Amino acid sequence: MKRIIFIFLFSLSFCLSFPLKGNGQGKETGMLKLRTGYGIPVMSFGKFTGNLDYSSFVTVGAHYGLEGFYFYSENVGFGGLLSYNRNTIDAQRFTGAYINSNFIYDTAFVNVNPFRTVIGLVGFCFDLPLNDYAAFTFKMMAGALTVTKPAGIVRVQTEDGDELIFRETKDTRAKFTIFTAAGMRFSPLPDWSITMEVEYIGAQFDFSYKMNEATVNRTNHVQLLMLNFGIAYFIE
């Protein structure tokens, strides 16, 4: 965590070192952007790790959001980002894992809600034009990553015909995190741009929930690589 805070503070000082060209030229600019794309689980999030935890079976999901930046210079803006992500559980892979976990299990049925994440961040956006129609973009931001671990029910039938039910309640946790993004901006029309970016965000969460009335405490790394597409409007 200390290393993350140091990187963010270093980036902050780097941003503030830019000359305020826009203010001097009277060209302060605002940017609003609608964003959407795909949230891809990476590292241990979404990868089967040998236990029957929901986070091991997360699939690629969708995200939607809104960004707003004020460019106090020609190349550097300060603003915020709000995004909502929804990643479902791979039910087929999850049922197979349950059946394989115990030789007496014959069939399994699952009903698990999606993982939901809400991202709220503030920070800096770099806009580095290559020509009149394209620019390289980079963002360094920090804020809250709020994750809801879903509730769900798993019904397992044994070879003897007995039914076992595993019920889990949901839990919601929030963490401070760093967000980085890099991509391209294309301007086919005056004041309008199309953006494509690759983004990363992640944090470690200590979830506490109930499984069949018994309290379970488990640590999950929630990490997402997001492919983001947006439509931006610039206000001068």
Summary of the structure (lengths in Angstrom):
residues: 236
radius of gyration: 21.9
end to end distance: 38.1
largest distance: 79.9
contacts: 759
relative contact order: 0.19
helix: 15%
strand: 64%
